């Protein structure tokens, strides 16, 4: 990952985190410390094809997340408790920020596909 503290979207991403926390009303929320803790908790969950995993605190595995799917899931969740105008504003900001996703590999900068 590239340190984005100087990126134009950095402050917007911090604000978006607050907005999402206020506007997303998720039935189930889980927080984990690391991937080992996540694996242990996931084994105990009873899941079916309708369940989705959504994480809002992404760091090292950000480039592996299917951005379009995350945007679609977030939009459907927002529409459950917010009007269409508010939802569209939040989704536009989310798309803008996720579009600024870059990472480095062997001293090359890449932008993963969206």
C-alpha positions as CSV (number, residue, x, y, z in Angstrom):
1,X,0.0,0.0,0.0
2,X,1.1,3.5,-0.6
3,X,0.8,5.9,2.4
4,X,-2.2,8.1,1.4
5,X,-2.0,10.7,4.1
6,X,-1.0,13.3,1.5
7,X,-3.5,12.1,-1.0
8,X,-6.4,14.4,-1.9
9,X,-9.0,11.9,-0.6
10,X,-7.4,11.2,2.8
11,X,-9.5,13.7,4.8
12,X,-12.6,12.7,2.8
13,X,-11.9,9.0,3.6
14,X,-11.7,9.8,7.3
15,X,-15.0,11.7,7.1
16,X,-16.6,8.9,5.1
17,X,-15.8,6.5,7.9
18,X,-17.7,8.7,10.3
19,X,-20.6,9.0,7.8
20,X,-20.8,5.3,7.3
21,X,-20.8,4.6,11.0
22,X,-23.7,7.0,11.4
23,X,-25.8,5.8,8.3
24,X,-25.2,2.1,8.1
25,X,-27.3,0.1,10.5
26,X,-25.9,-3.4,10.2
27,X,-27.6,-6.2,12.1
28,X,-24.4,-8.0,12.9
29,X,-21.1,-6.4,13.5
30,X,-17.9,-8.2,14.3
31,X,-14.5,-6.8,15.1
32,X,-11.3,-8.9,15.0
33,X,-7.8,-8.2,16.0
34,X,-6.0,-10.2,13.2
35,X,-6.6,-12.9,10.6
36,X,-6.2,-15.7,13.0
37,X,-8.9,-14.4,15.3
38,X,-11.1,-13.9,12.2
39,X,-10.6,-17.5,11.1
40,X,-11.5,-18.8,14.5
41,X,-14.7,-16.7,14.6
42,X,-15.7,-17.6,11.1
43,X,-15.5,-21.3,11.8
44,X,-18.2,-20.9,14.5
45,X,-20.6,-18.9,12.4
46,X,-23.5,-20.5,10.7
47,X,-23.6,-18.9,7.2
48,X,-25.6,-19.4,4.0
49,X,-25.5,-18.1,0.5
50,X,-27.3,-14.8,1.5
51,X,-24.6,-13.8,4.0
52,X,-21.9,-11.3,3.0
53,X,-18.7,-10.3,4.7
54,X,-18.2,-6.5,4.8
55,X,-15.3,-4.8,6.5
56,X,-14.8,-1.1,6.9
57,X,-11.4,-1.2,8.6
58,X,-9.2,-2.3,5.8
59,X,-5.4,-2.1,5.8
60,X,-3.2,-4.8,4.3
61,X,-5.7,-6.8,2.2
62,X,-7.5,-3.8,0.6
63,X,-6.3,-4.6,-2.9
64,X,-8.1,-8.0,-2.7
65,X,-11.6,-6.7,-2.1
66,X,-14.0,-6.7,-5.0
67,X,-14.8,-2.9,-5.0
68,X,-17.9,-3.1,-7.2
69,X,-19.5,-5.7,-5.0
70,X,-18.7,-3.8,-1.8
71,X,-20.2,-0.6,-3.3
72,X,-23.4,-2.6,-4.2
73,X,-23.7,-4.2,-0.8
74,X,-23.1,-0.8,0.9
75,X,-25.7,0.9,-1.3
76,X,-28.4,-1.7,-0.6
77,X,-27.6,-1.5,3.2
78,X,-27.8,2.3,3.1
79,X,-31.1,2.4,1.2
80,X,-32.7,0.4,4.0
81,X,-32.4,3.3,6.4
82,X,-31.7,6.4,4.4
83,X,-33.3,8.2,1.5
84,X,-32.0,7.8,-2.1
85,X,-30.4,11.3,-2.2
86,X,-28.3,10.7,0.9
87,X,-27.4,7.2,-0.2
88,X,-26.3,8.4,-3.6
89,X,-24.1,11.1,-2.0
90,X,-22.4,8.6,0.2
91,X,-21.9,6.1,-2.6
92,X,-20.4,8.8,-4.8
93,X,-17.9,9.6,-2.1
94,X,-17.2,5.9,-1.5
95,X,-16.5,5.4,-5.3
96,X,-14.2,8.4,-5.4
97,X,-12.2,7.2,-2.4
98,X,-12.0,3.6,-3.5
99,X,-10.9,4.8,-7.0
100,X,-7.8,6.3,-5.3
101,X,-6.5,2.9,-4.2
102,X,-2.9,2.3,-5.1
103,X,-0.2,-0.1,-3.9
104,X,3.5,-0.7,-4.5
105,X,5.2,-3.9,-5.6
106,X,8.9,-4.1,-6.5
107,X,9.2,-0.3,-6.5
108,X,6.4,0.0,-9.0
109,X,3.1,1.8,-8.2
110,X,-0.1,0.0,-9.3
111,X,-3.8,0.7,-9.2
112,X,-5.8,-2.5,-9.0
113,X,-8.9,-2.9,-11.2
114,X,-12.2,-1.8,-9.8
